[in-house]
C-alpha cells in the first residue's frame, strides 16, 4: 500500500482558509477549467474563485437553465449540458468540447450525490457509484485529448466518508443496500481514481489529486431527511445548524479543491489525498476524524478499479484504441 507521500507539507493554510485565500497572488488568466456541478454549493464557490483569478470556467450541468441562473453575472463562466448518470450525455458533452478545439488546464470532478435512496441508472448501476465515480471516469477519459500535457491537473472531490467503506466489488449493491456505505464506496472510488490516473498521466506532466472538502451544509444533503440530520446533530427542529464551528462555509469548503487545482505548493506531487488545504496524513486506527484510509490509496486496488471502470464505461484513454 502506498502512503509514502501522505504527509503534510506545511502549506500555511488550514480549515478556515477560503478559496480566495489560497488563490491570492495566483494568476489563472488564459487557463481553462472544467468544473462539474460548478453552479451549486462548493462548485459555485469554486467557479467564482477561479474566474476571479482569471480562469475561464466551463460548467457542465444536469440542469443548464438553473446553472445559467446561478452563474448570472459571473464573468468567465460558460454552461453546457451534462448528466453524469447517463454515459451518452457524457459522450455528447465531451464531443462538443473536443470539437471546440480548446485545451483544458484544470478538471475538477466536483458534482455528486449523497446518501440517496436506492436508485438505479443506466444498465442498472447503483446511482451513487455511477454518478460520483463512473460518470467522472468516463468524462476525464473522453476529455483526455484536450487535457494539456505539462501542467494540467485533475481534481477528484472525495470525502471523509471514504472511511465508511472500501470498494466492495459488489459495486452495484445487488443485495443489502446501505445508502451510507454506498456513498463511502463511491468516495473511496474517487480517491482510487486519482491514484491511478496520476500513475498513468504523470509522465505527460498531468497530475491528479483527491480531497475531502470538509463538512459543509449544502444542497448535497437534499436526500437526507430532516429527522436524520437532527438525529446526527447537524441541525435542530427549526433547521438551524448546530455546532456551526464544526462546519465550514462554502467558501472555506471550496478552498482545498481550488488549492489542489492551482497551488504551486503541489508542483511535482500527485496521486495524494488532501484535506484542509494540505496533504492528509494516513488515518490512524479507530480515529475517524481525519486522514486517508489505506484502502483508498492502495495502488493495486486503484489499478483494479480502473480496469473495471474502463470495462463498464467502454472508454479508456490509456489503452490502445482509447475511446469507443
N, C-alpha and C positions, 0 to 999 in steps of 0.2 A: 504494500500500500504506500501511496506517495503523499506524505505530509511534510516533506523536507522544506518546501518553500512557504509552508503555512505558519509564518511568524510575523508579528507586527514589524513595520519598518519605521514607526515613529513619524507619521505623516504630519503631525501638528494639528490635525483636525480631529473631530470626535462626534459624539452622538448629537450634539446640539448645533453642529455646523450646518449651514444651509447650502443649497445648490449654488447660489451666487457667491458664497464664501469660497467654495472650492474652485470656482472658475475665475476668481479675482486675478486679473493680470494675464489671463489666457485668451488669446485672440483666435477665434474659430472662423474668421472671415474666409470665405471660399470653400469651407468644408460642408459636406452634405451628410446629414444624419437621417436614418430611418428609425422612427420610434413607434412601435406598435402600442395601441392604446394611449397614444400621446395627447389625448383630449380630455382625460378624466383622472382625478386623484393625483397620484405621483407622476403619472405620464404627462399630465397637463403642466405641472410644475417643471418637469424635465424639459419639455418643449419650450416653455417660456425662458428658462435659464439658458438653454443652448442658443436660442435665437438672440437673446440679449448679448451673448458673447460673439455673435456674428454668423453663426451657422444657419444654413438653410435646412429646415426640418420637414421631411415627408412623413405624414401621419396616416398610415393605413388604418381604416376604421370599419368596424362592422356596421356602424350607424353613421354614415358620412354626413347626413344632414345635422345630426347632433354634434358631430365633431366640428363642422364648419361654424356652428353657432358658438360652441365653447371657445373656439380659436379666433373668433372675430376680433380684429384689432391686433392680433399677434403677427407682427411683421416678420416675414420669412418662413411662415408655416404654410404647408400645402397638404391638402387632404385627398386621399384616394380610398377606394373601397377594398376591404379585405375581411373575410371571415375565416379565422384560424381553424375553425372546426370543419371547414369544407376545403379539401385539397384542390378542387377545381378552381375555387376562388383564390387560393394561394398561387396557383399556377398563372391565373389570369393577371393578378396584380404584378407578379414578377415579370411576366412577359411584357406588360405595359411599361414597367420601369426600364427593363433592358432595352426596349425599343427607343427609349428617350436618349440613349447613348451616354447617360451620365454615370459617374463613378461615385462610390459610397465610401466615406471615411469612418462612419460610426453606424453600427446597428445596435439598438437597444431593444431586446426582446422583453418588453415591459407588460404587455397585456396578459390577462389571466382571469381565471375564475377560481373561487374558493368555496370548499365545503358545500357544494350544491347537492341536492337530492340525486339519487342515481339517475343518470341521463346517458343516453346513447347517441352518438353521432356517427356519420359516415357509415362504414360497414359494421356497425355495432360496437364501436370503440367507446370505452368509458370517457366521459366528456372532459374531465379534468386532465387526464393524461394526454388525450388527443389535442386539446386546445393549448394547454400550457407547454407541452413538450413537442408532440409530433407536428403541430402546425408551425411552430417556430423552427423545428428541424428542417422541414420542407422549405420554408421561406428562405432561410440562410443558404441552404444548398442551391436553391434556384437563383438566388441573387448573387451567388459566388462569382460569376464572370464580371460583375460590376464592382466587387469589393476590392478596394485599392490596395495593391501589394505595397509593402514597405511602410507600414504605418497605420493601417486601418485597425479598428478594434470592434469586437463583437461582445456585447454585454448581455448576460443572461440573468434576469431578475428572479432569483430564487427566494428563499425564506428560511427562517429558523425552523419552520415547520418540517424541513427535511429531517429533523431529529425524530419525527413521528414514525418514519418508515424508510427503509432502503427499498431497492427495486425488488418486487415480489416475484416477477416473471410470470405470474398470472396477471399480466398487465391490465387486463380489462375487467377484472373482478367478475368472473363468471359465477362466483358464489360468495356469499357473505360480505356484501358491500359495506364499507365503513367510510363515511364521507371524509373524516379527518385523516385516516390512513391513506386514502386515495389521494388526498391533497398532498400529504407528506411524500408519497411516492413520486408524484409529479414534480415536486420541488427538488427532490433528490435528482431526478432526471435532468432538471435544468442545470445542476452543478456538473453532473457527469458529462453533459453535452459540451460545456465549456472546457472541461479537462481534455476531452478527446479532440475537439476542434482545435484547441491550442497546439496539441501534439502534431496534428496534420498540417496546420497553417503557418506555424512559426517560421518555417524555412522561407516562406514568402514575406515574412515581416508582418504578418497579421496575427494579432494576439487576442485571446478570449479570456473573459473573466465572468465569474458568477458572484452573487451577493445577496445578503439579507438587508433590506432597506430599513428595517426597524418596525416597531409596532405603530401603526397609524390607523386611525378610523377614517376610512374612505368608502366609496361605493363598492369596493371589493367585498364588503361584508353583506351585500344585499341578499345573499341566500341564507344568512344565519338569522333564525327567528329572534325577535326581541327578547323572549324569555330566556333563550340560551345565552345571549350577550349579558343579560342581568345575572344569570347563574355563574358565568365566567368572571363576573366582577368588572366588566368593561363599562357598563352604563347602569344608571338607576332606573326606577319605574318611569321617570319623566323623560328618559332618553339622554340625560346629562352624562357626559363622560366622567367616570370616576378615576381617581388617581391620574389626573391629566399629565403629571410629570413622568408617568410610566409610558406615555405615548409621545411620539414625535409629531410635529406639524407636517403637513405635506411638503413644505419647503425643506425641512430637515430630512424627511424621508427620501426626497429625490436626490439628496447630496451624494450618497455613496455611488449611485449609478452614474451620475454625472462625473464624479471623480474617476470612476473606472473608465469612462469613455474618453476623458481628455487630459487627465493629470500627467505631467511629465515625470512625477514621482514613481510611476509604474513602468517607465521605459525599461525594456529588457526583461520584464516579468510577464507572466501569463499562466493560465491554467489554474489560477488560485481563486479561493472564495474570500470575499471581503465582507466586513461589517463595520459600521461607524467610521467610514472613510479611512480604513486601514485594512491590511491583510489580517484575517482572523487567525487565531491560534487553534490548534486541534482541540476538539471538545473533550473535556475530562469526564471520566466515567461517573454517571449519576448527576452531572451538572447540566441542566437543560437551559441555562441562562445565556449561553453563547458558544461560539466556536463552531468548528465544522466536524461532522462525524466522518470517521474513516471510510464508511461505505460510500460517501458522496464524492470522495477524491481518489478512489481506487481505480488505477488506470485499466486494469483488466475488466472491471465492471463497466467502465466507460466505453471500452472498445466493443464489448458485447452488446451494450445498449445501442451504440452507433450502428452496428451491423443490422440489428433487429429493426431499428427505426428506418434504415435505408430500405430494408425488405418491405416493411409495412407501407411506406410512403412512395416507394418506387423511384426515389431520387437519391443520388449520392454524387456530389460534385467531385469527389476524390477517387472515384472508381473509373475504370476505362469505360468510355461511353458517357459517363457523367450524369446526364439528365434523360428522363423518359417523358 
